[in-house]
Amino acid sequence: KEINVLVTGADGFIGSHVANALTDKKAEVVTIVRDIKKRNNLDVLNLRGKITVVHGDLIDLEACRRTINEYDFEFCFHIAAQAIVGHANKSPLSTFESNIKGTWNILEACRLSKTIKGLVIASSDKAYGQQKKLPYTEESPLNGYYPYDASKACAEILARCYYMTYGVPLAITRNANTYGPADMNLSRIIPDVITSLLRNQQPIIRSDGTPERDYMYIKDAVNAYLTLASNLNRKDVKGEAFNFGTGKPISVLDLYTKIIKVMGKNIKPKILGKAENEIDRQYLSIEKAKKILKWQPKYSIDGGLKETIAWYKTFFRK
C-alpha cells in the first residue's frame, strides 16, 4: 500500500529533492506551504502535479494538527526552516518563530497523531557553532552562538525532549553544507559562483578564501534522510542525532578552483575578506552514520560539481 508522508519545506532546496525521491518510491507526499510564491522549487523540479500542497503556516499549531490528522501520515520529514544565515542575523525573531516554534508545533502534532511511525528532524552542522576540536562528532556540545545556529540547537533540544518524555519516534540529521541542482538560493557559494561564471561576471568571495567547510552533494543528503527514516524502528537510532557529510573539508578557494576547472573558465574571483560571524574551519565526522546506518556518501566533490554545473547550464538556457 502507498504510505503517506509529510515533508515540510518541500518548496525549498533540500525538501523538494526529498519529496521528489519519495514520489519516485510511490509515496503519497504532502507539504505545508505558507507563501504562494510565483515560482519555487515545486515548479523547478516539476513537483506540483505529484504532491499535495496544503496552505498553512508551521507556526500555527492548528494548521499542523489539522494537516497531520487529515492525512494519516506514517512518516514526517521536518525540513522547513528559515535557512539563510544573513536573514537570520538581520531578523532573529522571525527565524526563531519558524525554526523553533515551527518545530515544537510539528513535534506536538506528531505526538498527538495515532499514525506517525517516524519523524526525521533536520538540524545542521551549524548547531555545533564553533568547536576547538575537529572534526565535530555527535558528542560535541551544541554551541549555537548566532541566530540560525541557536535556532537549530533549540529545535534539537525540543526534539530530544519529545523523544525522552513522550517516546515520539524521531531522529535528527546534522548535515554539512549541501549543494546541487535546483538550489535557488543563489547567495550560497556554489550556485553563486556558477551563475556568475555563466553570466561572464567576476565571482565575489565574501571571506578571505581560507575558511574550510564540508560540502555534501544533494543526492547523498537525500539518501541520508531516507536511510535514517527506514532505520527509525531501531533502538540504537531512535532519539539519536547523526552527522551527514563527506568528512573531507575543502577551502573556499580550492572549491572555487574546482568549479572554474569544470567550467573551463579562467577568471580570478574578487576576494572581499569581509565575512562576519563566520567560523573558520568546520567539518564533520561521519563515523557514527557509517557504523550504525551503514551510510556513506557516494559522490566526490568533483562528481557532484559536474552534475550541478550541467544542471545550471541547462536551467539558465531555458
Secondary structure, DSSP 8 states (H G I E B T S, - for coil): ---EEEEETTTSHHHHHHHHHHHHTT-EEEEEES---SS-HHHHTT-TTTSEEEE--TT-HHHHHHHHHHHT-SEEEE------HHHHHH-HHHHHIIIIIHHHHHHHHHHH-SS--EEEEE--GGGGBS-SSSSB-TTS--B--SHHHHHHHHHHHHHHHHHHHH---EEEEEE-EEE-TT---TTSHHHHHHHHHHTT---EESS-S--EE-EEEHHHHHHHHHHHHHTTTSTTTTT-EEEES-S--EEHHHHHHHHHHHHT-----EE-----S--SB--B--HHHHHHH-------HHHHHHHHHHHHHHHHH-
